[in-house]
C-alpha cells in the first residue's frame, strides 16, 4: 500500500523526504505558485493528511481482517470490489489521454477471474483471462479501426494490472491456512510503507530515483527492507509456523516488489499528467493509489508461500 510521491505530479509517497526549499508544483492540477495552503487540511511532513490517512488505513485493514477470519468467501467479494474500483479509476486515468478502455468486458472478466480463482484455482483464472481477452477484442470492434490497437492494448493492460495480479491474493486465501497467508502478505507490504516513511522522513538524504520520485531515498528503502524482514519473520513464523528464514526472504522480496510497484504507478501518473488515480480515500487518493504495491507484491508472496511454507 505504498503511497505515491509527495510534492511531485504523482501524489504523496510514504517513503519520501520533504525538500529543504519549497518549490512551486509543476503539476497543472496542483495549486498555483504562491497560492496559500488550505489551513483546514492537516498534512504530515511527507505531504499527506496523516490523520485521515491513518483512519482510512485502519478502516480498510479492519474490513479485510473481518472478512478473512469470519467468512473467507466474503473476503473474495471484498477483493472483487477493490478490483472493480481500481479498474474504474485506471480506465478513467487513461481516458485523460484519449484512450477508451473497453470497461464492460474488463470488469466482467475481473469478476470471473477472481471468483474463478476461489472456486477452481489458477486453472480457472487462466480460462477466464483467455475468454476476457477475446471479449475485449470483440467489444471494441464496432468502434472502428481508429485507435483500435491503442484501446485494446490499454484494456489488456488494465486486465493484467488489476484482476490478474489481484487473483494471486485470492489464490493465497484458498488453503485452510489461507487467512494467515493473506495476513502475512498484507502486513509485510504495509510494513514497507511504514518503514520507508519513518526512516525516509527522519534520515533520508540520498535520492533513489530523482527523475521518477524526486524525494524517494535509499535510506527510506533500507527502512522498508528492515521493517519488511521483521514483519515477514513474525507473520510466517507465528502465523503460519513456517521457517524464520522464509519470513525474512518474503520481507526482502516484498520491499523490492512494493518499491517497483510504487515507482511504476508514479510513472503512469506522470505520463498521464495526473496527481492521483482518484479521490475516494482521504489522505491516500484513489483505490489504485493504495493497491499499487499490493498488486506487485501479490504474485511474489504467493510463490514464496506456496513453494516454501507447507499448508498447515
Kinemage of the C-alpha trace (Angstrom):
@kinemage 1
@onewidth
@group {chain A} dominant
@subgroup {mainchain}
@vectorlist {calphas} color= white
{ca unk a 1} P 0.000 0.000 0.000
{ca unk a 2} L 2.689 2.415 -0.712
{ca unk a 3} L 1.655 5.925 -1.475
{ca unk a 4} L 2.864 7.903 -4.415
{ca unk a 5} L 5.382 10.707 -4.497
{ca unk a 6} L 4.802 13.751 -2.291
{ca unk a 7} L 5.402 17.067 -3.864
{ca unk a 8} L 5.505 15.763 -7.403
{ca unk a 9} L 2.878 15.207 -10.032
{ca unk a 10} L 2.235 11.670 -8.816
{ca unk a 11} L 0.942 12.459 -5.347
{ca unk a 12} L 2.202 11.691 -1.808
{ca unk a 13} L 4.697 8.942 -1.121
{ca unk a 14} L 5.129 7.464 2.352
{ca unk a 15} L 8.846 6.922 1.899
{ca unk a 16} L 9.725 10.375 0.642
{ca unk a 17} L 11.510 13.176 2.404
{ca unk a 18} L 10.338 16.811 2.219
{ca unk a 19} L 12.586 19.136 0.193
{ca unk a 20} L 14.658 21.707 2.052
{ca unk a 21} L 13.184 24.500 -0.078
{ca unk a 22} L 9.565 24.802 -1.174
{ca unk a 23} L 9.277 24.691 -4.956
{ca unk a 24} L 6.102 25.620 -6.842
{ca unk a 25} L 4.412 22.440 -8.099
{ca unk a 26} L 4.696 21.843 -11.847
{ca unk a 27} L 1.540 19.752 -11.686
{ca unk a 28} L -1.183 21.546 -13.651
{ca unk a 29} L -3.736 20.064 -11.278
{ca unk a 30} L -1.902 21.378 -8.234
{ca unk a 31} L -2.040 24.801 -6.587
{ca unk a 32} L -0.744 27.838 -8.415
{ca unk a 33} L 2.679 29.114 -7.343
{ca unk a 34} L 2.316 31.272 -4.276
{ca unk a 35} L -1.227 30.093 -3.535
{ca unk a 36} L -1.867 29.723 0.219
{ca unk a 37} L -2.273 26.234 1.614
{ca unk a 38} L -5.676 25.209 2.888
{ca unk a 39} L -5.419 25.586 6.685
{ca unk a 40} L -8.232 23.082 7.159
{ca unk a 41} L -6.084 20.246 5.837
{ca unk a 42} L -3.523 18.901 8.266
{ca unk a 43} L -0.623 17.419 6.360
{ca unk a 44} L 2.383 15.490 7.553
{ca unk a 45} L 5.965 16.310 6.593
{ca unk a 46} L 5.536 13.887 3.704
{ca unk a 47} L 2.635 15.877 2.290
{ca unk a 48} L -0.397 13.773 3.213
{ca unk a 49} L -3.315 14.381 5.573
{ca unk a 50} L -1.922 11.938 8.114
{ca unk a 51} L -4.934 11.610 10.493
{ca unk a 52} L -7.249 10.918 7.569
{ca unk a 53} L -4.741 8.512 6.020
{ca unk a 54} L -4.453 6.555 9.267
{ca unk a 55} L -8.229 6.413 9.733
{ca unk a 56} L -8.784 5.159 6.189
{ca unk a 57} L -5.969 2.622 6.503
{ca unk a 58} L -7.354 1.250 9.762
{ca unk a 59} L -10.834 1.021 8.252
{ca unk a 60} L -9.661 -0.860 5.180
{ca unk a 61} L -7.486 -3.139 7.295
{ca unk a 62} L -10.400 -3.907 9.597
{ca unk a 63} L -12.618 -4.774 6.632
{ca unk a 64} L -10.005 -7.176 5.270
{ca unk a 65} L -9.391 -8.869 8.636
{ca unk a 66} L -13.063 -9.301 9.499
{ca unk a 67} L -13.850 -10.781 6.097
{ca unk a 68} L -10.827 -13.085 6.260
{ca unk a 69} L -11.444 -14.556 9.688
{ca unk a 70} L -15.246 -14.635 9.679
{ca unk a 71} L -16.108 -15.905 6.193
{ca unk a 72} L -13.274 -16.153 3.689
{ca unk a 73} L -15.766 -16.178 0.838
{ca unk a 74} L -16.738 -12.648 1.829
{ca unk a 75} L -13.083 -11.669 1.563
{ca unk a 76} L -13.184 -12.669 -2.104
{ca unk a 77} L -16.108 -10.283 -2.606
{ca unk a 78} L -14.079 -7.536 -0.915
{ca unk a 79} L -11.214 -8.193 -3.347
{ca unk a 80} L -13.672 -8.083 -6.262
{ca unk a 81} L -14.987 -4.725 -5.035
{ca unk a 82} L -11.493 -3.278 -4.695
{ca unk a 83} L -10.590 -4.546 -8.171
{ca unk a 84} L -13.663 -3.044 -9.842
{ca unk a 85} L -12.979 0.329 -8.233
{ca unk a 86} L -9.348 0.083 -9.343
{ca unk a 87} L -10.386 -0.761 -12.909
{ca unk a 88} L -12.712 2.234 -12.999
{ca unk a 89} L -10.007 4.578 -11.687
{ca unk a 90} L -7.290 3.307 -14.003
{ca unk a 91} L -9.611 3.403 -17.026
{ca unk a 92} L -10.618 6.949 -16.120
{ca unk a 93} L -6.982 7.976 -15.807
{ca unk a 94} L -6.156 6.520 -19.214
{ca unk a 95} L -9.167 8.339 -20.680
{ca unk a 96} L -7.478 11.661 -19.876
{ca unk a 97} L -5.053 10.821 -22.682
{ca unk a 98} L -7.800 9.847 -25.125
{ca unk a 99} L -7.665 6.087 -24.525
{ca unk a 100} L -11.013 4.303 -24.221
{ca unk a 101} L -10.686 1.085 -22.245
{ca unk a 102} L -13.433 -1.495 -23.004
{ca unk a 103} L -14.563 -1.355 -19.378
{ca unk a 104} L -17.500 -3.785 -19.545
{ca unk a 105} L -15.578 -6.905 -20.688
{ca unk a 106} L -12.647 -5.983 -18.448
{ca unk a 107} L -14.943 -5.642 -15.420
{ca unk a 108} L -16.812 -8.867 -16.161
{ca unk a 109} L -13.528 -10.634 -16.746
{ca unk a 110} L -12.209 -9.358 -13.423
{ca unk a 111} L -15.172 -10.866 -11.582
{ca unk a 112} L -14.759 -14.152 -13.454
{ca unk a 113} L -11.014 -14.331 -12.759
{ca unk a 114} L -11.238 -13.519 -9.050
{ca unk a 115} L -14.271 -15.685 -8.276
{ca unk a 116} L -12.846 -18.378 -10.544
{ca unk a 117} L -9.598 -18.370 -8.580
{ca unk a 118} L -11.553 -19.038 -5.388
{ca unk a 119} L -13.664 -21.804 -6.934
{ca unk a 120} L -11.275 -23.505 -9.326
{ca unk a 121} L -7.769 -22.261 -8.623
{ca unk a 122} L -5.171 -20.975 -11.077
{ca unk a 123} L -6.554 -23.005 -13.989
{ca unk a 124} L -9.896 -21.228 -13.894
{ca unk a 125} L -8.137 -17.849 -13.607
{ca unk a 126} L -6.316 -18.585 -16.861
{ca unk a 127} L -9.508 -19.736 -18.598
{ca unk a 128} L -11.312 -16.550 -17.525
{ca unk a 129} L -8.328 -14.463 -18.656
{ca unk a 130} L -8.324 -16.047 -22.121
{ca unk a 131} L -12.074 -15.576 -22.598
{ca unk a 132} L -11.822 -11.965 -21.448
{ca unk a 133} L -9.033 -11.234 -23.909
{ca unk a 134} L -11.336 -12.343 -26.707
{ca unk a 135} L -14.142 -10.260 -25.220
{ca unk a 136} L -12.003 -7.113 -25.196
{ca unk a 137} L -11.092 -7.610 -28.857
{ca unk a 138} L -14.707 -8.268 -29.818
{ca unk a 139} L -16.382 -5.437 -27.893
{ca unk a 140} L -14.040 -2.827 -29.360
{ca unk a 141} L -14.730 -3.896 -32.997
{ca unk a 142} L -17.863 -1.781 -33.649
{ca unk a 143} L -15.988 1.482 -32.897
{ca unk a 144} L -13.838 1.021 -35.987
{ca unk a 145} L -10.145 0.963 -36.784
{ca unk a 146} L -9.184 4.380 -35.432
{ca unk a 147} L -7.482 3.824 -32.065
{ca unk a 148} L -8.309 0.104 -32.070
{ca unk a 149} L -4.814 -1.102 -31.158
{ca unk a 150} L -4.446 1.655 -28.554
{ca unk a 151} L -7.750 0.898 -26.819
{ca unk a 152} L -7.407 -2.880 -26.932
{ca unk a 153} L -3.846 -2.718 -25.630
{ca unk a 154} L -4.980 -0.469 -22.784
{ca unk a 155} L -7.789 -2.910 -21.976
{ca unk a 156} L -5.345 -5.803 -21.780
{ca unk a 157} L -3.012 -3.698 -19.642
{ca unk a 158} L -5.792 -2.893 -17.161
{ca unk a 159} L -6.878 -6.537 -17.132
{ca unk a 160} L -3.364 -7.728 -16.332
{ca unk a 161} L -2.514 -4.957 -13.879
{ca unk a 162} L -5.561 -5.217 -11.638
{ca unk a 163} L -7.517 -8.517 -11.715
{ca unk a 164} L -4.726 -10.810 -12.892
{ca unk a 165} L -2.300 -9.659 -10.203
{ca unk a 166} L -5.184 -9.477 -7.732
{ca unk a 167} L -6.042 -13.104 -8.445
{ca unk a 168} L -2.883 -14.126 -6.581
{ca unk a 169} L -4.400 -12.633 -3.422
{ca unk a 170} L -7.449 -14.856 -3.842
{ca unk a 171} L -5.224 -17.873 -4.514
{ca unk a 172} L -3.390 -17.206 -1.235
{ca unk a 173} L -6.710 -17.315 0.621
{ca unk a 174} L -7.768 -20.710 -0.770
{ca unk a 175} L -5.799 -23.144 1.516
{ca unk a 176} L -7.040 -23.976 5.014
{ca unk a 177} L -4.494 -21.535 6.470
{ca unk a 178} L -5.242 -19.022 3.749
{ca unk a 179} L -6.326 -16.283 6.152
{ca unk a 180} L -2.869 -16.173 7.722
{ca unk a 181} L -1.193 -16.312 4.308
{ca unk a 182} L -3.072 -13.186 3.285
{ca unk a 183} L -2.257 -11.553 6.635
{ca unk a 184} L 1.445 -12.270 6.109
{ca unk a 185} L 1.256 -10.748 2.641
{ca unk a 186} L -0.702 -7.643 3.676
{ca unk a 187} L 1.174 -6.920 6.918
{ca unk a 188} L 4.559 -7.295 5.235
{ca unk a 189} L 3.536 -4.979 2.397
{ca unk a 190} L 2.164 -2.359 4.777
{ca unk a 191} L 5.407 -2.571 6.752
{ca unk a 192} L 7.283 -1.484 3.639
{ca unk a 193} L 5.240 1.708 3.603
{ca unk a 194} L 5.650 2.364 7.321
{ca unk a 195} L 9.374 1.635 7.477
{ca unk a 196} L 10.106 3.672 4.380
{ca unk a 197} L 8.052 6.597 5.658
{ca unk a 198} L 9.635 6.767 9.117
{ca unk a 199} L 13.250 6.239 8.069
{ca unk a 200} L 12.870 8.373 4.952
{ca unk a 201} L 11.493 11.342 6.879
{ca unk a 202} L 13.987 11.084 9.722
{ca unk a 203} L 17.177 10.116 7.919
{ca unk a 204} L 16.639 10.271 4.152
{ca unk a 205} L 19.488 12.021 2.349
{ca unk a 206} L 20.452 10.130 -0.816
{ca unk a 207} L 17.920 10.243 -3.638
{ca unk a 208} L 16.966 6.895 -5.118
{ca unk a 209} L 15.203 7.774 -8.373
{ca unk a 210} L 15.171 11.574 -8.753
{ca unk a 211} L 13.693 11.503 -12.253
{ca unk a 212} L 10.736 9.359 -11.133
{ca unk a 213} L 10.229 10.123 -7.460
{ca unk a 214} L 12.267 13.222 -6.559
{ca unk a 215} L 12.190 12.596 -2.823
{ca unk a 216} L 12.450 8.828 -2.531
{ca unk a 217} L 15.689 7.922 -0.765
{ca unk a 218} L 17.925 4.920 -0.312
{ca unk a 219} L 17.641 5.383 3.446
{ca unk a 220} L 13.864 5.059 3.151
{ca unk a 221} L 14.288 1.906 1.078
{ca unk a 222} L 16.601 0.487 3.743
{ca unk a 223} L 13.878 1.206 6.294
{ca unk a 224} L 11.414 -0.706 4.114
{ca unk a 225} L 13.784 -3.678 3.901
{ca unk a 226} L 14.256 -3.797 7.667
{ca unk a 227} L 10.602 -3.500 8.675
{ca unk a 228} L 9.502 -5.947 5.971
{ca unk a 229} L 12.062 -8.525 7.116
{ca unk a 230} L 10.815 -8.272 10.708
{ca unk a 231} L 7.152 -8.368 9.655
{ca unk a 232} L 7.755 -11.363 7.384
{ca unk a 233} L 9.641 -13.216 10.100
{ca unk a 234} L 6.890 -12.658 12.692
{ca unk a 235} L 3.908 -13.452 10.478
{ca unk a 236} L 5.423 -16.504 8.792
{ca unk a 237} L 6.923 -17.923 11.988
{ca unk a 238} L 3.979 -17.363 14.316
{ca unk a 239} L 1.023 -17.183 11.952
{ca unk a 240} L 1.978 -19.991 9.569
{ca unk a 241} L 4.527 -21.963 11.647
{ca unk a 242} L 6.988 -21.592 8.798
{ca unk a 243} L 10.781 -21.191 8.910
{ca unk a 244} L 12.039 -17.813 10.058
{ca unk a 245} L 14.334 -17.504 7.037
{ca unk a 246} L 11.324 -17.821 4.724
{ca unk a 247} L 9.717 -14.891 6.526
{ca unk a 248} L 12.846 -12.802 6.110
{ca unk a 249} L 13.041 -13.767 2.426
{ca unk a 250} L 9.386 -12.815 1.996
{ca unk a 251} L 10.108 -9.460 3.624
{ca unk a 252} L 13.105 -8.625 1.428
{ca unk a 253} L 11.307 -9.582 -1.785
{ca unk a 254} L 8.214 -7.689 -0.648
{ca unk a 255} L 10.172 -4.477 -0.092
{ca unk a 256} L 11.662 -4.741 -3.575
{ca unk a 257} L 8.355 -5.555 -5.289
{ca unk a 258} L 6.468 -2.861 -3.350
{ca unk a 259} L 9.009 -0.231 -4.366
{ca unk a 260} L 8.797 -1.285 -8.017
{ca unk a 261} L 5.002 -1.112 -7.835
{ca unk a 262} L 5.105 2.337 -6.282
{ca unk a 263} L 7.539 3.688 -8.868
{ca unk a 264} L 5.614 2.102 -11.743
{ca unk a 265} L 2.378 3.806 -10.782
{ca unk a 266} L 4.256 7.060 -10.281
{ca unk a 267} L 5.458 6.821 -13.881
{ca unk a 268} L 1.945 6.057 -15.113
{ca unk a 269} L 0.588 9.143 -13.369
{ca unk a 270} L 3.462 11.309 -14.601
{ca unk a 271} L 2.887 10.113 -18.144
{ca unk a 272} L -0.824 10.956 -17.875
{ca unk a 273} L -0.185 14.248 -16.071
{ca unk a 274} L -2.365 13.456 -13.061
{ca unk a 275} L -1.688 13.694 -9.339
{ca unk a 276} L -3.749 10.760 -8.027
{ca unk a 277} L -5.716 7.919 -9.595
{ca unk a 278} L -8.795 9.048 -7.673
{ca unk a 279} L -10.042 10.879 -4.610
{ca unk a 280} L -12.315 8.454 -2.771
{ca unk a 281} L -9.844 7.738 0.047
{ca unk a 282} L -8.973 10.849 2.116
{ca unk a 283} L -5.261 11.102 2.786
{ca unk a 284} L -4.474 8.465 0.167
{ca unk a 285} L -6.004 9.475 -3.166
{ca unk a 286} L -7.778 6.717 -5.039
{ca unk a 287} L -8.073 2.990 -4.504
{ca unk a 288} L -5.292 2.371 -7.030
{ca unk a 289} L -3.023 4.646 -5.006
{ca unk a 290} L -3.402 2.093 -2.209
{ca unk a 291} L -3.292 -1.048 -4.333
{ca unk a 292} L -0.177 -0.322 -6.392
{ca unk a 293} L 2.306 -2.028 -4.076
{ca unk a 294} L -0.085 -4.791 -3.009
{ca unk a 295} L -0.702 -5.814 -6.614
{ca unk a 296} L 3.012 -6.061 -7.400
{ca unk a 297} L 3.757 -7.975 -4.201
{ca unk a 298} L 0.873 -10.466 -4.553
{ca unk a 299} L 2.459 -12.875 -7.096
{ca unk a 300} L 5.803 -12.715 -5.273
{ca unk a 301} L 4.199 -13.520 -1.918
{ca unk a 302} L 2.102 -16.316 -3.425
{ca unk a 303} L 5.150 -18.006 -4.982
{ca unk a 304} L 7.242 -17.773 -1.783
{ca unk a 305} L 4.478 -19.063 0.488
{ca unk a 306} L 3.279 -21.707 -1.981
{ca unk a 307} L 6.743 -23.165 -2.504
{ca unk a 308} L 8.324 -22.790 0.934
{ca unk a 309} L 5.532 -22.926 3.544
{ca unk a 310} L 3.536 -26.172 3.665
{ca unk a 311} L -0.191 -25.860 4.244
{ca unk a 312} L -0.929 -26.348 7.951
